[in-house]
Amino acid sequence: MANSPQAKKRARQNERRFAINKARRSRIRTFLRKVEEAIASGDKAASQAALRAAESELMRGVSRGVVHKNTAARKVSRLSARVKALA
């Protein structure tokens, strides 16, 4: 347990950041799920639109430090290949 005032403050800050990052990760996963559902339905236009939205959301997560750059690039690459294969 935190004893010094500084450690107590860091614990409070960590809790707050954890909640914010958790919400961001959840939002990213929601966008990725929408792309998956659009691909499963076979709707190319909807899946392209969902991919564009998911890509920007992922890259926002990268800039905020929630997701690693290479992880986001890998996910975008794999999803875009699957969307492209719908043609």
Distance bins in CASP14 RR format, pairs under 12 A and 6 or more apart:
PFRMAT RR
TARGET T0000
AUTHOR 0000-0000-0000
RMODE 2
METHOD distances of the structure
MODEL  1
1 7 0 0 0 0 1 0 0 0 0 0 0
1 8 0 0 0 0 1 0 0 0 0 0 0
1 11 0 0 0 0 1 0 0 0 0 0 0
2 8 1 0 1 0 0 0 0 0 0 0 0
2 9 0 0 0 0 1 0 0 0 0 0 0
2 10 1 0 0 1 0 0 0 0 0 0 0
2 11 1 0 1 0 0 0 0 0 0 0 0
2 12 0 0 0 0 1 0 0 0 0 0 0
2 13 0 0 0 0 0 1 0 0 0 0 0
2 14 0 0 0 0 1 0 0 0 0 0 0
2 15 0 0 0 0 0 1 0 0 0 0 0
3 10 0 0 0 0 0 1 0 0 0 0 0
3 11 0 0 0 0 0 1 0 0 0 0 0
4 10 0 0 0 0 1 0 0 0 0 0 0
4 11 0 0 0 0 0 1 0 0 0 0 0
5 11 0 0 0 0 0 1 0 0 0 0 0
5 12 0 0 0 0 0 1 0 0 0 0 0
6 12 0 0 0 0 0 1 0 0 0 0 0
6 13 0 0 0 0 0 1 0 0 0 0 0
7 13 0 0 0 0 0 1 0 0 0 0 0
7 14 0 0 0 0 0 1 0 0 0 0 0
8 14 0 0 0 0 0 1 0 0 0 0 0
8 15 0 0 0 0 0 1 0 0 0 0 0
9 15 0 0 0 0 0 1 0 0 0 0 0
9 16 0 0 0 0 0 1 0 0 0 0 0
10 16 0 0 0 0 0 1 0 0 0 0 0
10 17 0 0 0 0 0 1 0 0 0 0 0
11 17 0 0 0 0 0 1 0 0 0 0 0
11 18 0 0 0 0 0 1 0 0 0 0 0
12 18 0 0 0 0 0 1 0 0 0 0 0
12 19 0 0 0 0 0 1 0 0 0 0 0
13 19 0 0 0 0 0 1 0 0 0 0 0
13 20 0 0 0 0 0 1 0 0 0 0 0
14 20 0 0 0 0 0 1 0 0 0 0 0
14 21 0 0 0 0 0 1 0 0 0 0 0
15 21 0 0 0 0 0 1 0 0 0 0 0
15 22 0 0 0 0 0 1 0 0 0 0 0
16 22 0 0 0 0 0 1 0 0 0 0 0
16 23 0 0 0 0 0 1 0 0 0 0 0
17 23 0 0 0 0 0 1 0 0 0 0 0
17 24 0 0 0 0 0 1 0 0 0 0 0
17 64 0 0 0 0 0 1 0 0 0 0 0
17 65 0 0 0 0 0 1 0 0 0 0 0
17 66 0 0 0 0 0 1 0 0 0 0 0
18 24 0 0 0 0 0 1 0 0 0 0 0
18 25 0 0 0 0 0 1 0 0 0 0 0
18 66 0 0 0 0 0 1 0 0 0 0 0
19 25 0 0 0 0 0 1 0 0 0 0 0
19 26 0 0 0 0 0 1 0 0 0 0 0
20 26 0 0 0 0 0 1 0 0 0 0 0
20 27 0 0 0 0 0 1 0 0 0 0 0
20 61 0 0 0 0 0 1 0 0 0 0 0
20 64 0 0 0 0 1 0 0 0 0 0 0
20 65 0 0 0 0 0 1 0 0 0 0 0
20 66 0 0 0 0 1 0 0 0 0 0 0
21 27 0 0 0 0 0 1 0 0 0 0 0
21 28 0 0 0 0 0 1 0 0 0 0 0
21 61 0 0 0 0 1 0 0 0 0 0 0
21 64 1 0 0 1 0 0 0 0 0 0 0
21 65 0 0 0 0 1 0 0 0 0 0 0
21 66 1 0 1 0 0 0 0 0 0 0 0
21 67 0 0 0 0 1 0 0 0 0 0 0
22 28 0 0 0 0 0 1 0 0 0 0 0
22 29 0 0 0 0 0 1 0 0 0 0 0
22 66 0 0 0 0 1 0 0 0 0 0 0
23 29 0 0 0 0 0 1 0 0 0 0 0
23 30 0 0 0 0 0 1 0 0 0 0 0
23 61 0 0 0 0 0 1 0 0 0 0 0
23 64 0 0 0 0 0 1 0 0 0 0 0
23 66 0 0 0 0 1 0 0 0 0 0 0
24 30 0 0 0 0 0 1 0 0 0 0 0
24 31 0 0 0 0 0 1 0 0 0 0 0
24 57 0 0 0 0 1 0 0 0 0 0 0
24 58 0 0 0 0 0 1 0 0 0 0 0
24 60 0 0 0 0 1 0 0 0 0 0 0
24 61 1 0 0 1 0 0 0 0 0 0 0
24 62 0 0 0 0 0 1 0 0 0 0 0
24 63 0 0 0 0 0 1 0 0 0 0 0
24 64 1 0 0 1 0 0 0 0 0 0 0
24 65 0 0 0 0 1 0 0 0 0 0 0
24 66 1 0 1 0 0 0 0 0 0 0 0
24 67 0 0 0 0 1 0 0 0 0 0 0
25 31 0 0 0 0 0 1 0 0 0 0 0
25 32 0 0 0 0 0 1 0 0 0 0 0
25 57 0 0 0 0 0 1 0 0 0 0 0
25 58 0 0 0 0 0 1 0 0 0 0 0
25 60 0 0 0 0 0 1 0 0 0 0 0
25 61 0 0 0 0 1 0 0 0 0 0 0
25 64 0 0 0 0 0 1 0 0 0 0 0
25 65 0 0 0 0 0 1 0 0 0 0 0
25 66 1 0 1 0 0 0 0 0 0 0 0
25 67 1 0 0 1 0 0 0 0 0 0 0
25 71 0 0 0 0 0 1 0 0 0 0 0
25 72 0 0 0 0 0 1 0 0 0 0 0
26 32 0 0 0 0 0 1 0 0 0 0 0
26 33 0 0 0 0 0 1 0 0 0 0 0
26 57 0 0 0 0 0 1 0 0 0 0 0
26 61 0 0 0 0 0 1 0 0 0 0 0
26 66 0 0 0 0 0 1 0 0 0 0 0
27 33 0 0 0 0 0 1 0 0 0 0 0
27 34 0 0 0 0 0 1 0 0 0 0 0
27 53 0 0 0 0 0 1 0 0 0 0 0
27 54 0 0 0 0 0 1 0 0 0 0 0
27 56 0 0 0 0 0 1 0 0 0 0 0
27 57 1 0 0 1 0 0 0 0 0 0 0
27 58 0 0 0 0 0 1 0 0 0 0 0
27 60 0 0 0 0 1 0 0 0 0 0 0
27 61 0 0 0 0 1 0 0 0 0 0 0
27 64 0 0 0 0 0 1 0 0 0 0 0
27 66 0 0 0 0 1 0 0 0 0 0 0
27 67 0 0 0 0 0 1 0 0 0 0 0
28 34 0 0 0 0 0 1 0 0 0 0 0
28 35 0 0 0 0 0 1 0 0 0 0 0
28 53 0 0 0 0 0 1 0 0 0 0 0
28 54 1 0 0 1 0 0 0 0 0 0 0
28 55 0 0 0 0 0 1 0 0 0 0 0
28 56 0 0 0 0 0 1 0 0 0 0 0
28 57 1 0 1 0 0 0 0 0 0 0 0
28 58 1 0 1 0 0 0 0 0 0 0 0
28 59 0 0 0 0 1 0 0 0 0 0 0
28 60 0 0 0 0 1 0 0 0 0 0 0
28 61 1 0 0 1 0 0 0 0 0 0 0
28 62 0 0 0 0 1 0 0 0 0 0 0
28 64 0 0 0 0 0 1 0 0 0 0 0
28 65 0 0 0 0 0 1 0 0 0 0 0
28 66 1 0 0 1 0 0 0 0 0 0 0
28 67 1 0 0 1 0 0 0 0 0 0 0
28 71 0 0 0 0 0 1 0 0 0 0 0
28 72 0 0 0 0 1 0 0 0 0 0 0
28 75 0 0 0 0 1 0 0 0 0 0 0
28 76 0 0 0 0 0 1 0 0 0 0 0
29 35 0 0 0 0 0 1 0 0 0 0 0
29 36 0 0 0 0 0 1 0 0 0 0 0
29 54 0 0 0 0 1 0 0 0 0 0 0
29 57 0 0 0 0 1 0 0 0 0 0 0
29 58 0 0 0 0 0 1 0 0 0 0 0
29 61 0 0 0 0 0 1 0 0 0 0 0
29 66 0 0 0 0 0 1 0 0 0 0 0
29 67 0 0 0 0 0 1 0 0 0 0 0
29 75 0 0 0 0 0 1 0 0 0 0 0
30 36 0 0 0 0 0 1 0 0 0 0 0
30 37 0 0 0 0 0 1 0 0 0 0 0
30 50 0 0 0 0 0 1 0 0 0 0 0
30 53 0 0 0 0 0 1 0 0 0 0 0
30 54 0 0 0 0 1 0 0 0 0 0 0
30 57 0 0 0 0 1 0 0 0 0 0 0
30 58 0 0 0 0 0 1 0 0 0 0 0
31 37 0 0 0 0 0 1 0 0 0 0 0
31 38 0 0 0 0 0 1 0 0 0 0 0
31 49 0 0 0 0 0 1 0 0 0 0 0
31 50 1 0 0 1 0 0 0 0 0 0 0
31 51 0 0 0 0 1 0 0 0 0 0 0
31 52 0 0 0 0 0 1 0 0 0 0 0
31 53 1 0 1 0 0 0 0 0 0 0 0
31 54 1 0 1 0 0 0 0 0 0 0 0
31 55 0 0 0 0 1 0 0 0 0 0 0
31 56 0 0 0 0 1 0 0 0 0 0 0
31 57 1 0 1 0 0 0 0 0 0 0 0
31 58 1 0 0 1 0 0 0 0 0 0 0
31 59 0 0 0 0 0 1 0 0 0 0 0
31 60 0 0 0 0 0 1 0 0 0 0 0
31 61 0 0 0 0 0 1 0 0 0 0 0
31 67 0 0 0 0 0 1 0 0 0 0 0
31 72 0 0 0 0 0 1 0 0 0 0 0
31 75 0 0 0 0 0 1 0 0 0 0 0
31 76 0 0 0 0 0 1 0 0 0 0 0
31 79 0 0 0 0 0 1 0 0 0 0 0
32 38 0 0 0 0 0 1 0 0 0 0 0
32 39 0 0 0 0 0 1 0 0 0 0 0
32 47 0 0 0 0 0 1 0 0 0 0 0
32 50 0 0 0 0 1 0 0 0 0 0 0
32 51 0 0 0 0 1 0 0 0 0 0 0
32 53 0 0 0 0 0 1 0 0 0 0 0
32 54 1 0 1 0 0 0 0 0 0 0 0
32 55 0 0 0 0 1 0 0 0 0 0 0
32 57 0 0 0 0 1 0 0 0 0 0 0
32 58 1 0 0 1 0 0 0 0 0 0 0
32 61 0 0 0 0 0 1 0 0 0 0 0
32 67 0 0 0 0 0 1 0 0 0 0 0
32 71 0 0 0 0 0 1 0 0 0 0 0
32 72 0 0 0 0 0 1 0 0 0 0 0
32 75 1 0 0 1 0 0 0 0 0 0 0
32 76 0 0 0 0 1 0 0 0 0 0 0
32 78 0 0 0 0 0 1 0 0 0 0 0
32 79 1 0 0 1 0 0 0 0 0 0 0
32 82 0 0 0 0 0 1 0 0 0 0 0
33 39 0 0 0 0 0 1 0 0 0 0 0
33 40 0 0 0 0 0 1 0 0 0 0 0
33 50 0 0 0 0 1 0 0 0 0 0 0
33 53 0 0 0 0 0 1 0 0 0 0 0
33 54 0 0 0 0 1 0 0 0 0 0 0
33 57 0 0 0 0 0 1 0 0 0 0 0
33 79 0 0 0 0 0 1 0 0 0 0 0
34 40 0 0 0 0 0 1 0 0 0 0 0
34 41 0 0 0 0 0 1 0 0 0 0 0
34 43 0 0 0 0 0 1 0 0 0 0 0
34 46 0 0 0 0 1 0 0 0 0 0 0
34 47 0 0 0 0 1 0 0 0 0 0 0
34 48 0 0 0 0 0 1 0 0 0 0 0
34 49 0 0 0 0 1 0 0 0 0 0 0
34 50 1 0 1 0 0 0 0 0 0 0 0
34 51 0 0 0 0 1 0 0 0 0 0 0
34 52 0 0 0 0 0 1 0 0 0 0 0
34 53 1 0 0 1 0 0 0 0 0 0 0
34 54 1 0 0 1 0 0 0 0 0 0 0
34 55 0 0 0 0 0 1 0 0 0 0 0
34 57 0 0 0 0 1 0 0 0 0 0 0
34 79 0 0 0 0 0 1 0 0 0 0 0
35 41 0 0 0 0 0 1 0 0 0 0 0
35 42 0 0 0 0 0 1 0 0 0 0 0
35 43 0 0 0 0 0 1 0 0 0 0 0
35 46 0 0 0 0 1 0 0 0 0 0 0
35 47 1 0 0 1 0 0 0 0 0 0 0
35 48 0 0 0 0 1 0 0 0 0 0 0
35 49 0 0 0 0 1 0 0 0 0 0 0
35 50 1 0 1 0 0 0 0 0 0 0 0
35 51 1 0 1 0 0 0 0 0 0 0 0
35 52 0 0 0 0 1 0 0 0 0 0 0
35 53 0 0 0 0 1 0 0 0 0 0 0
35 54 1 0 1 0 0 0 0 0 0 0 0
35 55 0 0 0 0 1 0 0 0 0 0 0
35 57 0 0 0 0 0 1 0 0 0 0 0
35 58 0 0 0 0 0 1 0 0 0 0 0
35 75 0 0 0 0 1 0 0 0 0 0 0
35 76 0 0 0 0 1 0 0 0 0 0 0
35 78 0 0 0 0 0 1 0 0 0 0 0
35 79 1 0 1 0 0 0 0 0 0 0 0
35 80 0 0 0 0 1 0 0 0 0 0 0
35 81 0 0 0 0 0 1 0 0 0 0 0
35 82 0 0 0 0 1 0 0 0 0 0 0
35 83 1 0 0 1 0 0 0 0 0 0 0
35 86 0 0 0 0 0 1 0 0 0 0 0
36 42 0 0 0 0 0 1 0 0 0 0 0
36 46 0 0 0 0 0 1 0 0 0 0 0
36 47 0 0 0 0 1 0 0 0 0 0 0
36 50 0 0 0 0 1 0 0 0 0 0 0
36 51 0 0 0 0 0 1 0 0 0 0 0
36 54 0 0 0 0 1 0 0 0 0 0 0
36 75 0 0 0 0 0 1 0 0 0 0 0
36 78 0 0 0 0 0 1 0 0 0 0 0
36 79 0 0 0 0 1 0 0 0 0 0 0
36 82 0 0 0 0 1 0 0 0 0 0 0
36 83 0 0 0 0 0 1 0 0 0 0 0
37 43 0 0 0 0 1 0 0 0 0 0 0
37 46 0 0 0 0 1 0 0 0 0 0 0
37 47 0 0 0 0 1 0 0 0 0 0 0
37 50 1 0 0 1 0 0 0 0 0 0 0
37 51 0 0 0 0 0 1 0 0 0 0 0
37 54 0 0 0 0 0 1 0 0 0 0 0
38 44 0 0 0 0 1 0 0 0 0 0 0
38 45 0 0 0 0 1 0 0 0 0 0 0
38 46 1 0 1 0 0 0 0 0 0 0 0
38 47 1 1 0 0 0 0 0 0 0 0 0
38 48 0 0 0 0 1 0 0 0 0 0 0
38 49 1 0 0 1 0 0 0 0 0 0 0
38 50 1 0 1 0 0 0 0 0 0 0 0
38 51 1 0 0 1 0 0 0 0 0 0 0
38 52 0 0 0 0 0 1 0 0 0 0 0
38 53 0 0 0 0 0 1 0 0 0 0 0
38 54 0 0 0 0 1 0 0 0 0 0 0
38 79 0 0 0 0 0 1 0 0 0 0 0
38 82 0 0 0 0 0 1 0 0 0 0 0
38 83 0 0 0 0 1 0 0 0 0 0 0
38 86 0 0 0 0 1 0 0 0 0 0 0
39 46 0 0 0 0 1 0 0 0 0 0 0
39 47 1 0 1 0 0 0 0 0 0 0 0
39 48 0 0 0 0 0 1 0 0 0 0 0
39 50 0 0 0 0 1 0 0 0 0 0 0
39 51 0 0 0 0 1 0 0 0 0 0 0
39 54 0 0 0 0 0 1 0 0 0 0 0
39 78 0 0 0 0 0 1 0 0 0 0 0
39 79 1 0 0 1 0 0 0 0 0 0 0
39 80 0 0 0 0 0 1 0 0 0 0 0
39 81 0 0 0 0 0 1 0 0 0 0 0
39 82 1 0 1 0 0 0 0 0 0 0 0
39 83 1 0 0 1 0 0 0 0 0 0 0
39 84 0 0 0 0 0 1 0 0 0 0 0
39 85 0 0 0 0 1 0 0 0 0 0 0
39 86 1 0 0 1 0 0 0 0 0 0 0
40 46 0 0 0 0 0 1 0 0 0 0 0
40 47 0 0 0 0 1 0 0 0 0 0 0
40 50 0 0 0 0 0 1 0 0 0 0 0
40 82 0 0 0 0 1 0 0 0 0 0 0
40 83 0 0 0 0 0 1 0 0 0 0 0
40 86 0 0 0 0 0 1 0 0 0 0 0
41 47 1 0 0 1 0 0 0 0 0 0 0
41 50 0 0 0 0 0 1 0 0 0 0 0
41 86 0 0 0 0 1 0 0 0 0 0 0
42 48 0 0 0 0 0 1 0 0 0 0 0
42 50 0 0 0 0 0 1 0 0 0 0 0
42 82 0 0 0 0 0 1 0 0 0 0 0
42 83 0 0 0 0 1 0 0 0 0 0 0
42 85 0 0 0 0 0 1 0 0 0 0 0
42 86 1 0 1 0 0 0 0 0 0 0 0
42 87 0 0 0 0 0 1 0 0 0 0 0
43 49 0 0 0 0 1 0 0 0 0 0 0
43 50 0 0 0 0 1 0 0 0 0 0 0
43 51 0 0 0 0 0 1 0 0 0 0 0
43 83 0 0 0 0 0 1 0 0 0 0 0
43 86 0 0 0 0 1 0 0 0 0 0 0
44 50 0 0 0 0 0 1 0 0 0 0 0
44 51 0 0 0 0 0 1 0 0 0 0 0
44 82 0 0 0 0 0 1 0 0 0 0 0
44 83 1 0 0 1 0 0 0 0 0 0 0
44 84 0 0 0 0 1 0 0 0 0 0 0
44 85 0 0 0 0 1 0 0 0 0 0 0
44 86 1 0 1 0 0 0 0 0 0 0 0
44 87 1 0 0 1 0 0 0 0 0 0 0
45 51 0 0 0 0 0 1 0 0 0 0 0
45 52 0 0 0 0 0 1 0 0 0 0 0
45 83 0 0 0 0 0 1 0 0 0 0 0
45 86 0 0 0 0 1 0 0 0 0 0 0
45 87 0 0 0 0 0 1 0 0 0 0 0
46 52 0 0 0 0 0 1 0 0 0 0 0
46 53 0 0 0 0 0 1 0 0 0 0 0
46 83 0 0 0 0 1 0 0 0 0 0 0
46 86 0 0 0 0 0 1 0 0 0 0 0
47 53 0 0 0 0 0 1 0 0 0 0 0
47 54 0 0 0 0 1 0 0 0 0 0 0
47 79 0 0 0 0 1 0 0 0 0 0 0
47 80 0 0 0 0 1 0 0 0 0 0 0
47 81 0 0 0 0 0 1 0 0 0 0 0
47 82 0 0 0 0 1 0 0 0 0 0 0
47 83 1 0 1 0 0 0 0 0 0 0 0
47 84 0 0 0 0 1 0 0 0 0 0 0
47 85 0 0 0 0 0 1 0 0 0 0 0
47 86 1 0 0 1 0 0 0 0 0 0 0
47 87 0 0 0 0 0 1 0 0 0 0 0
48 54 0 0 0 0 0 1 0 0 0 0 0
48 55 0 0 0 0 0 1 0 0 0 0 0
48 79 0 0 0 0 0 1 0 0 0 0 0
48 80 0 0 0 0 1 0 0 0 0 0 0
48 82 0 0 0 0 0 1 0 0 0 0 0
48 83 1 0 1 0 0 0 0 0 0 0 0
48 84 0 0 0 0 1 0 0 0 0 0 0
48 86 0 0 0 0 1 0 0 0 0 0 0
48 87 0 0 0 0 0 1 0 0 0 0 0
49 55 0 0 0 0 0 1 0 0 0 0 0
49 56 0 0 0 0 0 1 0 0 0 0 0
49 83 0 0 0 0 0 1 0 0 0 0 0
50 56 0 0 0 0 0 1 0 0 0 0 0
50 57 0 0 0 0 0 1 0 0 0 0 0
50 79 0 0 0 0 1 0 0 0 0 0 0
50 80 0 0 0 0 0 1 0 0 0 0 0
50 82 0 0 0 0 0 1 0 0 0 0 0
50 83 0 0 0 0 1 0 0 0 0 0 0
50 86 0 0 0 0 0 1 0 0 0 0 0
51 57 0 0 0 0 0 1 0 0 0 0 0
51 58 0 0 0 0 0 1 0 0 0 0 0
51 75 0 0 0 0 0 1 0 0 0 0 0
51 76 1 0 0 1 0 0 0 0 0 0 0
51 77 0 0 0 0 0 1 0 0 0 0 0
51 78 0 0 0 0 0 1 0 0 0 0 0
51 79 1 0 1 0 0 0 0 0 0 0 0
51 80 1 0 0 1 0 0 0 0 0 0 0
51 81 0 0 0 0 0 1 0 0 0 0 0
51 82 0 0 0 0 1 0 0 0 0 0 0
51 83 1 0 1 0 0 0 0 0 0 0 0
51 84 0 0 0 0 1 0 0 0 0 0 0
51 86 0 0 0 0 0 1 0 0 0 0 0
52 58 0 0 0 0 0 1 0 0 0 0 0
52 59 0 0 0 0 0 1 0 0 0 0 0
52 76 0 0 0 0 0 1 0 0 0 0 0
52 79 0 0 0 0 0 1 0 0 0 0 0
52 80 0 0 0 0 1 0 0 0 0 0 0
52 83 0 0 0 0 1 0 0 0 0 0 0
53 59 0 0 0 0 0 1 0 0 0 0 0
53 60 0 0 0 0 0 1 0 0 0 0 0
53 76 0 0 0 0 0 1 0 0 0 0 0
53 79 0 0 0 0 0 1 0 0 0 0 0
54 60 0 0 0 0 0 1 0 0 0 0 0
54 61 0 0 0 0 0 1 0 0 0 0 0
54 67 0 0 0 0 0 1 0 0 0 0 0
54 72 0 0 0 0 1 0 0 0 0 0 0
54 75 0 0 0 0 1 0 0 0 0 0 0
54 76 1 0 0 1 0 0 0 0 0 0 0
54 78 0 0 0 0 0 1 0 0 0 0 0
54 79 1 0 0 1 0 0 0 0 0 0 0
54 80 0 0 0 0 1 0 0 0 0 0 0
54 82 0 0 0 0 0 1 0 0 0 0 0
54 83 0 0 0 0 0 1 0 0 0 0 0
55 61 0 0 0 0 0 1 0 0 0 0 0
55 62 0 0 0 0 0 1 0 0 0 0 0
55 67 0 0 0 0 0 1 0 0 0 0 0
55 72 0 0 0 0 1 0 0 0 0 0 0
55 73 0 0 0 0 1 0 0 0 0 0 0
55 75 0 0 0 0 1 0 0 0 0 0 0
55 76 1 0 1 0 0 0 0 0 0 0 0
55 77 0 0 0 0 0 1 0 0 0 0 0
55 78 0 0 0 0 0 1 0 0 0 0 0
55 79 0 0 0 0 1 0 0 0 0 0 0
55 80 1 0 0 1 0 0 0 0 0 0 0
55 83 0 0 0 0 0 1 0 0 0 0 0
56 62 0 0 0 0 0 1 0 0 0 0 0
56 63 0 0 0 0 0 1 0 0 0 0 0
56 72 0 0 0 0 0 1 0 0 0 0 0
56 76 0 0 0 0 0 1 0 0 0 0 0
57 63 0 0 0 0 0 1 0 0 0 0 0
57 64 0 0 0 0 0 1 0 0 0 0 0
57 66 0 0 0 0 0 1 0 0 0 0 0
57 67 0 0 0 0 1 0 0 0 0 0 0
57 72 0 0 0 0 1 0 0 0 0 0 0
57 75 0 0 0 0 0 1 0 0 0 0 0
57 76 0 0 0 0 0 1 0 0 0 0 0
57 79 0 0 0 0 0 1 0 0 0 0 0
58 64 0 0 0 0 0 1 0 0 0 0 0
58 65 0 0 0 0 0 1 0 0 0 0 0
58 66 0 0 0 0 1 0 0 0 0 0 0
58 67 1 0 0 1 0 0 0 0 0 0 0
58 68 0 0 0 0 0 1 0 0 0 0 0
58 69 0 0 0 0 1 0 0 0 0 0 0
58 70 0 0 0 0 0 1 0 0 0 0 0
58 71 0 0 0 0 1 0 0 0 0 0 0
58 72 1 0 1 0 0 0 0 0 0 0 0
58 73 0 0 0 0 1 0 0 0 0 0 0
58 74 0 0 0 0 0 1 0 0 0 0 0
58 75 1 0 0 1 0 0 0 0 0 0 0
58 76 1 0 0 1 0 0 0 0 0 0 0
58 77 0 0 0 0 0 1 0 0 0 0 0
58 78 0 0 0 0 0 1 0 0 0 0 0
58 79 0 0 0 0 1 0 0 0 0 0 0
58 80 0 0 0 0 0 1 0 0 0 0 0
59 65 0 0 0 0 0 1 0 0 0 0 0
59 66 0 0 0 0 0 1 0 0 0 0 0
59 67 0 0 0 0 1 0 0 0 0 0 0
59 68 0 0 0 0 0 1 0 0 0 0 0
59 69 0 0 0 0 1 0 0 0 0 0 0
59 71 0 0 0 0 0 1 0 0 0 0 0
59 72 1 0 0 1 0 0 0 0 0 0 0
59 73 0 0 0 0 1 0 0 0 0 0 0
59 75 0 0 0 0 0 1 0 0 0 0 0
59 76 0 0 0 0 1 0 0 0 0 0 0
60 66 0 0 0 0 1 0 0 0 0 0 0
60 67 0 0 0 0 1 0 0 0 0 0 0
60 72 0 0 0 0 1 0 0 0 0 0 0
61 67 1 0 1 0 0 0 0 0 0 0 0
61 68 0 0 0 0 1 0 0 0 0 0 0
61 69 0 0 0 0 1 0 0 0 0 0 0
61 71 0 0 0 0 0 1 0 0 0 0 0
61 72 1 0 0 1 0 0 0 0 0 0 0
61 75 0 0 0 0 0 1 0 0 0 0 0
62 68 1 0 0 1 0 0 0 0 0 0 0
62 69 1 0 1 0 0 0 0 0 0 0 0
62 70 0 0 0 0 1 0 0 0 0 0 0
62 71 0 0 0 0 1 0 0 0 0 0 0
62 72 1 0 1 0 0 0 0 0 0 0 0
62 73 0 0 0 0 1 0 0 0 0 0 0
62 74 0 0 0 0 0 1 0 0 0 0 0
62 75 0 0 0 0 0 1 0 0 0 0 0
62 76 0 0 0 0 0 1 0 0 0 0 0
63 69 0 0 0 0 1 0 0 0 0 0 0
63 72 0 0 0 0 1 0 0 0 0 0 0
64 72 0 0 0 0 0 1 0 0 0 0 0
65 71 0 0 0 0 0 1 0 0 0 0 0
65 72 0 0 0 0 0 1 0 0 0 0 0
66 72 0 0 0 0 1 0 0 0 0 0 0
67 73 0 0 0 0 1 0 0 0 0 0 0
67 74 0 0 0 0 0 1 0 0 0 0 0
67 75 0 0 0 0 1 0 0 0 0 0 0
67 76 0 0 0 0 0 1 0 0 0 0 0
68 74 0 0 0 0 1 0 0 0 0 0 0
68 75 0 0 0 0 0 1 0 0 0 0 0
69 75 0 0 0 0 0 1 0 0 0 0 0
69 76 0 0 0 0 0 1 0 0 0 0 0
70 76 0 0 0 0 0 1 0 0 0 0 0
70 77 0 0 0 0 0 1 0 0 0 0 0
71 77 0 0 0 0 0 1 0 0 0 0 0
71 78 0 0 0 0 0 1 0 0 0 0 0
72 78 0 0 0 0 0 1 0 0 0 0 0
72 79 0 0 0 0 0 1 0 0 0 0 0
73 79 0 0 0 0 0 1 0 0 0 0 0
73 80 0 0 0 0 0 1 0 0 0 0 0
74 80 0 0 0 0 0 1 0 0 0 0 0
74 81 0 0 0 0 0 1 0 0 0 0 0
75 81 0 0 0 0 0 1 0 0 0 0 0
75 82 0 0 0 0 0 1 0 0 0 0 0
76 82 0 0 0 0 0 1 0 0 0 0 0
76 83 0 0 0 0 0 1 0 0 0 0 0
77 83 0 0 0 0 0 1 0 0 0 0 0
77 84 0 0 0 0 0 1 0 0 0 0 0
78 84 0 0 0 0 0 1 0 0 0 0 0
78 85 0 0 0 0 0 1 0 0 0 0 0
79 85 0 0 0 0 0 1 0 0 0 0 0
79 86 0 0 0 0 0 1 0 0 0 0 0
80 86 0 0 0 0 0 1 0 0 0 0 0
81 87 0 0 0 0 0 1 0 0 0 0 0
END
